[in-house]
Amino acid sequence: MATLFTRIAQGEIPSYKVAENEDYYAFLDISPLAPGHTLVIPKKVEDDYIFHLDEPVYAGLWAFARQVATALKAAVPCKRVGVAVLGMEVPHTHIHLVPLQSEGDLDFRKERPTVTPEQMAQIAAAILSEYEKLQ
């Protein structure tokens, strides 16, 4: 059975898409650490551990994540874009890209901000626009 993230990438479950190519998909986390918190996934590989990915998929995922992070930083005011790979909550490799003002912003135990659906859509559109400029 397809993972939740595969179903999102295939369009079966709605998401706030911020970037996509043939092999990878990026979308906003619906429970963000900060507005703009993005998840980056491989479309064709559902392994839950990033270090199980074969070299081309692994390298491609990081290259795609770099482009998404560049677009994210251009669209969402922040000092840096933080990166985390946990993979414990959904059994599908995913990279978290989080807009940061300080190191404490990358604490997954902290209270999550409220981001309305309208704000999510605006943020996603802004990141997608910046991503498309890079293509």
DALINSUL-V871092 format. One record per run of one state. SS is the DSSP state (@ for helix, = for strand, . for the rest). FROM is the first residue (numbers start at 1). LEN is the number of residues. Records with the same first field share a line. If there is no record, write none. Layout:
SS->FROM-LEN  FROM-LEN
This chain:
.->1-3  10-7  21-3  29-9  43-7  53-2  76-4  85-9  101-2  107-10  135-1
@->4-6  50-3  55-21  103-4  117-18
=->17-4  24-5  38-5  80-5  94-7
